Amino acid sequence: MQYVSTRGKSEAVSFTQAVAAGLAPDGGLYLPQELPDLSGKLAAWEGLSYPELCFEFLKVFATDMDEAVLRRLVEDSYKRFTHPKIAPLVGLSEDLYVLELFHGPTLAFKDFALQLVGNLYEEQISGSGEHINVLGATSGDTGSAAIHGLLGKDGVNIFILYPDGRVSPLQERQMTTTGAANVFPLAITGSFDDAQHIVKELFGDLDLKRQYRLSAINSINLARILAQCVYYFYAYFQLPKERREAVEFIVPTGNFGNILAGWLAKRMGLPAASFRVATNQNDILYRLFTTGLYEVDEVVPSLAPSMDIQVASNFERFLYYLEGRNPEKVRAVMGQFRDSGRYQFENFDPDVFTASRTTDAGIREIIAEVYKKYGYVADPHTACGFVERDPAKTAVVLATAHPAKFPDTITEATGIEPTSLALEELKAKEIVRHELPADIDAVRAFIEEHAQL
């Protein structure tokens, strides 16, 4: 299977080439040249363990990898998850379920993809003998999950940009207390969007990318999106058969990668009815799916910091399909959005998407209400998924982070203090971070000084 850029000016590449590159040379994002129809495989896949399902799914896409190697990497990727089901589906009522995606090493859904990506990188380095330098930006959970996916991997340095003061204290500690010499947490003055812009610009410097063998860890990396498709199928198989006819996945999202994975899974045969984009008060995606206007606004720090985003990186992948897989149109839309910060779609059809938004006050109220009604503790991001429901559908809310990562908000809303032994141990460790301005040249200079060659 080959992979093409959303912008159409780069050659098609293999799976391993797409994973290694992250961003296409023309600045676009990789997607399969053709999406496969997997509907005929569902009956055989039901009942598989999570690693088995992940392997069966990924071998459809990783056609240039030895299947025994792929199986080994997948199995290793889920050994550090603490729940036997990896992604358990918890029933709160007859028509309301929560898919818990926080049982990995950093207690966030990003572990599902980034444990795998770390292993893919290690295999790549082992085969080529060449060091790589991994670069990414995070609004909270991606950075820690990426770092923990690469800890102990030889031949790789990792540089993670994050907005200083705009991630939770425990999220920051997960990035800055590893003690690993190959980990460089970069605290950037500004917002996540500033950090993400710097990362994209640096990947656009092809000489820099080539010289330092830069690779992307953000959800712009194809492997992350494909790995996240798997838990939508796994959730569907855990539902009672009588609840499967009309399923709506409700997905807290800021960068659009998590919900895009579900939408792609539907295009490949997942029998989901619809998807709800659940945003916090930084609601660019809510405004897009309710008005057709994609417009940047000011980023306002919130109780759900991983969603404090105004430029959703994975929107470009959705745009590619929205515009009939027309790279020229994608380039035009992305160019206008880059230059003006807005794009108004004509006759915008949101397909199977609906959207909702939640303020900080609403997040507190929802956490309290869900705890009172169901005895379930939802973190601030997951809480955004409980705003609206279609009574005619079975709702599956994706729980994206462990509540213990946001203890102050949870305690204020419920009166209980969520705990995690892994997080408690971080509080005694020394923080090591590097403070930089939100300046491309400053970050470039830092990478040139600390990169492996």
C-alpha positions in Angstrom: 0.0 0.0 0.0 1.3 3.5 -0.9 0.7 6.8 0.9 0.2 10.2 -0.7 0.4 13.8 0.5 -2.7 15.8 1.0 -1.1 18.6 -1.0 -0.2 16.3 -4.0 3.3 17.5 -4.7 5.3 14.7 -3.1 5.9 11.2 -4.4 3.9 8.3 -3.0 5.8 6.4 -0.3 5.6 3.2 1.7 4.3 2.9 5.2 7.7 2.9 6.9 8.8 5.8 4.7 5.6 7.8 5.7 6.2 7.0 9.4 9.9 8.0 9.2 9.1 11.3 7.4 6.1 12.4 9.5 5.3 15.5 7.4 5.5 15.1 3.6 8.2 17.2 1.8 5.5 19.5 0.3 4.2 20.3 3.8 1.1 18.0 3.5 0.0 15.0 5.6 0.2 11.4 4.4 -2.9 9.3 3.8 -3.4 5.9 2.2 -3.7 6.2 -1.6 -6.9 4.3 -1.3 -8.8 3.4 1.9 -9.5 -0.3 2.2 -12.9 -1.8 2.8 -12.6 -3.8 6.0 -16.2 -4.6 6.5 -15.7 -8.2 5.5 -13.1 -8.7 8.3 -15.3 -7.6 11.2 -16.8 -11.0 12.0 -13.3 -12.5 12.2 -12.0 -9.7 14.3 -14.6 -9.8 17.0 -13.3 -11.4 20.1 -9.6 -10.7 19.4 -7.5 -9.2 22.2 -6.5 -5.6 21.8 -2.9 -6.4 20.6 -4.3 -9.1 18.2 -6.8 -6.7 16.7 -4.2 -4.0 16.4 -1.9 -6.3 14.5 -4.6 -7.5 12.2 -5.6 -3.9 11.4 -2.1 -2.6 10.9 -0.9 -5.4 8.7 -3.4 -4.1 6.1 -1.4 -0.9 6.0 2.2 -1.8 6.8 2.6 -3.9 3.7 6.3 -3.2 3.5 7.0 -4.6 7.0 7.7 -8.2 7.9 4.5 -9.5 9.6 6.5 -11.2 12.4 8.3 -8.0 13.2 5.1 -6.0 13.1 3.4 -8.5 15.5 6.3 -8.3 17.9 6.3 -4.5 17.9 2.5 -4.4 18.5 2.6 -6.9 21.3 5.4 -5.0 23.0 3.5 -1.7 22.7 0.7 -2.8 25.0 2.7 -4.6 27.7 2.8 -1.5 29.9 -0.9 -1.0 30.0 -2.4 -1.7 33.4 -5.9 -2.9 32.5 -6.2 -6.5 31.0 -8.6 -5.2 28.3 -6.2 -2.3 27.4 -9.2 -0.1 26.4 -12.2 -1.2 28.5 -15.7 -0.1 27.7 -17.6 0.9 30.9 -21.4 1.0 30.9 -22.9 3.9 32.8 -26.5 3.2 31.7 -28.3 1.2 29.0 -27.4 3.7 26.3 -24.3 5.4 27.7 -20.8 4.0 27.7 -17.3 5.3 28.4 -14.3 4.0 26.5 -11.4 4.3 28.9 -8.2 5.2 27.1 -6.1 6.1 30.1 -4.6 2.9 31.3 -1.2 3.3 29.5 2.1 4.5 31.0 1.2 8.2 31.0 -2.5 7.8 31.8 -3.7 9.4 28.5 -5.1 8.2 25.1 -1.9 9.2 23.4 -0.1 6.1 24.7 -2.1 3.9 22.3 -0.2 5.3 19.4 3.0 6.6 20.9 4.1 3.4 22.5 3.8 1.9 19.0 5.5 4.8 17.2 8.4 4.5 19.7 8.9 0.9 18.8 8.6 1.6 15.1 11.3 4.2 15.4 13.5 1.8 17.3 13.1 -0.8 14.6 13.9 1.8 12.0 17.1 2.8 13.8 18.1 -0.8 14.3 17.7 -1.5 10.6 19.4 1.6 9.2 22.1 2.3 11.9 21.3 6.0 11.6 20.3 8.1 14.5 17.1 10.2 14.4 15.9 13.3 16.1 12.2 13.4 17.0 10.4 16.7 17.1 6.9 17.5 18.4 4.7 20.0 20.0 2.2 19.3 22.8 -0.7 20.9 24.5 -0.3 18.4 27.4 -0.5 14.7 26.9 1.2 14.1 23.6 4.6 15.3 24.9 4.6 13.0 27.9 3.3 10.0 25.9 5.9 10.6 23.2 8.7 10.9 25.7 7.7 7.7 27.5 7.4 5.9 24.1 11.0 6.7 23.4 12.6 6.3 26.8 15.4 3.8 26.6 15.5 3.8 22.8 19.1 4.0 21.5 20.0 6.4 18.7 17.2 8.9 19.2 16.9 12.3 20.8 13.5 13.8 21.4 12.6 17.5 21.5 9.1 18.4 22.7 7.8 22.0 22.6 5.0 22.9 25.0 3.4 26.2 26.1 5.0 27.4 29.3 2.4 27.6 32.1 -0.4 26.2 29.9 -0.2 22.5 30.7 -1.2 21.0 34.1 1.6 20.6 36.7 1.5 16.8 36.5 1.5 16.9 32.7 4.7 19.0 32.9 6.3 16.7 35.5 5.7 13.7 33.2 7.8 15.4 30.6 10.5 17.0 32.7 11.4 14.5 35.4 12.5 11.5 33.4 16.2 12.0 34.0 16.9 10.8 30.5 19.8 12.4 28.7 18.1 12.1 25.3 14.9 14.0 26.3 14.6 17.8 25.8 11.4 19.4 27.1 11.3 22.9 25.6 9.0 25.4 27.5 7.9 27.9 24.9 6.5 31.4 25.6 3.2 31.5 23.9 0.4 29.0 23.0 0.4 25.4 21.7 -0.4 26.9 18.3 2.8 28.9 18.4 4.7 25.7 19.3 3.0 23.7 16.5 3.7 26.4 14.0 7.4 26.3 14.9 7.5 22.5 14.5 5.8 22.7 11.0 8.1 25.4 9.9 11.2 23.4 10.9 9.9 20.4 9.1 9.5 22.7 6.1 13.3 23.4 6.2 14.2 20.4 4.1 18.0 20.9 4.6 17.5 20.9 8.4 15.2 17.9 8.2 17.7 15.9 6.1 20.8 16.9 8.0 19.4 16.0 11.4 17.0 13.2 10.3 14.0 14.9 11.9 10.9 12.8 12.4 7.5 13.8 13.7 5.8 12.5 16.8 2.7 14.7 16.6 -0.6 13.4 15.2 0.6 14.7 11.8 2.4 11.3 11.8 0.4 8.7 9.9 1.1 5.9 12.3 -0.6 7.8 15.2 -3.8 8.1 13.3 -3.9 4.5 12.1 -3.1 3.2 15.6 -6.0 5.2 17.0 -8.5 3.7 14.5 -8.1 0.4 16.3 -9.9 1.3 19.6 -13.0 2.4 17.7 -13.4 -1.1 16.4 -12.5 -2.6 19.8 -15.1 -0.4 21.5 -17.8 -1.5 19.0 -17.1 -5.1 19.6 -17.5 -4.6 23.4 -21.0 -3.2 23.0 -23.9 -5.5 23.5 -25.2 -6.6 20.1 -28.6 -5.0 20.7 -26.9 -1.6 21.2 -24.8 -1.6 18.0 -27.4 -0.4 15.5 -27.1 3.3 16.0 -23.8 4.3 17.8 -22.5 7.8 18.2 -18.9 8.3 19.3 -18.5 11.4 21.4 -14.9 12.6 21.2 -13.2 15.4 23.2 -10.8 16.8 20.7 -8.6 19.9 20.0 -6.3 18.8 17.3 -8.9 16.7 15.5 -6.7 13.6 15.3 -8.6 11.4 17.8 -12.0 11.9 16.1 -10.5 11.8 12.6 -9.3 8.2 13.4 -12.8 7.2 14.2 -14.2 8.8 11.0 -11.6 7.1 8.9 -12.5 3.8 10.6 -16.1 4.4 9.6 -15.0 5.0 6.0 -13.3 1.7 6.1 -16.3 -0.3 7.4 -16.8 0.5 11.1 -20.7 0.5 11.5 -20.8 3.7 13.5 -23.7 6.1 12.9 -22.1 9.4 13.8 -19.5 11.4 15.6 -19.7 14.3 18.0 -16.9 16.8 18.2 -16.7 17.8 21.8 -14.6 21.0 22.4 -13.9 23.2 25.4 -14.1 27.0 25.2 -11.4 27.0 22.5 -14.1 26.1 20.0 -12.7 26.5 16.5 -14.0 23.0 15.6 -17.4 23.6 17.1 -17.7 26.8 15.0 -16.6 24.9 11.9 -19.1 22.1 12.2 -22.0 24.4 13.1 -21.3 27.3 10.7 -18.8 26.2 8.0 -16.4 28.9 9.1 -12.9 27.8 10.0 -11.4 30.8 11.8 -8.7 31.3 14.3 -9.5 33.0 17.6 -7.5 33.7 20.7 -6.4 30.7 22.7 -7.9 31.0 26.2 -6.3 28.8 28.9 -8.9 26.3 30.3 -9.4 23.5 32.7 -8.9 21.1 29.8 -5.5 22.3 28.6 -4.9 19.5 26.1 -7.7 21.0 24.0 -6.4 24.6 24.2 -5.9 24.7 20.4 -7.1 26.9 17.6 -5.3 25.4 14.6 -6.3 21.7 14.4 -3.4 20.0 12.6 -5.5 17.0 11.4 -8.2 19.1 9.8 -6.2 19.0 6.6 -6.7 15.2 6.3 -10.4 15.7 6.6 -10.3 18.6 4.2 -8.6 16.3 1.6 -11.7 14.0 1.6 -14.1 17.0 2.0 -12.7 18.4 -1.3 -13.0 15.1 -3.2 -9.3 14.2 -2.7 -8.3 17.3 -4.7 -4.8 18.4 -3.6 -5.0 21.6 -5.6 -8.1 22.6 -3.6 -6.4 21.6 -0.3 -3.4 23.8 -1.1 -5.7 26.7 -1.9 -7.8 26.4 1.3 -4.7 25.9 3.5 -2.9 28.8 1.8 -5.8 31.1 2.4 -6.2 30.0 6.0 -2.5 30.5 6.6 -2.5 34.0 5.2 -5.8 35.2 6.7 -6.6 32.9 9.6 -10.0 32.1 8.2 -11.8 30.2 5.5 -15.6 30.1 4.8 -16.8 26.9 3.2 -19.7 27.2 0.8 -22.4 24.5 1.1 -20.5 23.0 3.9 -21.7 19.4 4.6 -20.4 18.1 8.0 -21.1 14.6 6.9 -21.6 12.5 10.1 -20.3 15.1 12.5 -22.2 17.1 15.1 -20.5 19.4 17.6 -20.7 20.8 21.1 -18.7 23.2 23.3 -18.2 23.5 27.0 -17.0 26.4 29.2 -14.9 25.9 32.3 -18.0 26.4 34.5 -19.7 23.7 32.4 -16.8 21.3 32.9 -17.0 21.7 36.7 -20.8 21.1 36.6 -20.6 18.1 34.4 -17.9 16.4 36.5 -20.1 16.9 39.6 -23.2 15.7 37.8 -21.6 12.6 36.3 -20.2 11.6 39.6 -23.5 12.2 41.4 -25.6 10.3 38.8 -23.3 7.4 37.9 -20.5 7.4 40.5 -18.0 7.9 37.7 -15.1 10.4 37.8 -14.4 12.0 34.5 -11.4 14.2 33.9 -12.0 17.8 32.5 -11.5 16.7 28.9 -13.7 13.7 29.1 -16.4 15.9 30.8 -16.8 17.8 27.6 -18.1 14.6 26.0 -21.2 14.6 28.3 -22.7 17.9 27.1 -25.2 16.6 24.5 -26.6 13.2 23.5 -28.9 12.0 20.8 -31.5 9.9 22.7 -32.0 7.7 19.6 -28.4 6.5 19.7 -26.1 4.6 21.9 -23.4 7.0 23.1 -19.8 6.1 23.6 -17.8 8.8 25.2 -14.0 8.6 24.8 -12.3 9.1 28.2 -9.0 10.6 27.1 -7.1 11.1 30.4 -7.0 9.8 34.0 -8.7 12.2 36.4 -5.7 12.0 38.7 -3.8 14.2 36.2 -6.2 17.1 37.2 -6.7 16.7 40.9 -7.6 20.3 41.8 -10.5 20.4 39.3 -11.8 17.0 40.3 -11.6 17.7 44.1 -13.4 21.0 43.6 -16.2 19.4 41.6 -16.7 16.1 43.6 -15.1 16.5 47.0 -12.8 13.5 46.3 -9.1 13.6 45.4 -8.2 11.2 42.6 -4.8 9.5 43.0 -2.3 7.6 40.9 0.8 6.1 42.4 2.8 6.8 39.2 1.9 10.5 39.4 2.6 10.8 43.1 6.1 9.5 42.6 6.8 12.3 40.1 6.3 15.0 42.8 9.7 14.1 44.4 11.7 14.2 41.2 13.8 17.1 39.9 12.4 19.1 37.0 14.7 19.6 34.0 13.4 21.8 31.2 14.7 24.4 28.7 13.0 27.7 28.4 12.9 29.3 24.9 11.1 32.1 23.2 8.4 31.2 20.6 11.0 31.8 17.9 11.9 29.5 15.1 15.5 30.5 15.0 15.9 29.9 18.8 14.5 26.5 18.6 16.5 25.6 15.4 19.7 26.7 17.2 18.8 24.5 20.2 18.2 21.5 18.1 21.4 22.0 16.1 23.3 22.1 19.4 21.7 19.0 21.0 20.7 16.7 18.1 22.3 13.4 17.4 24.2 13.1 14.2 
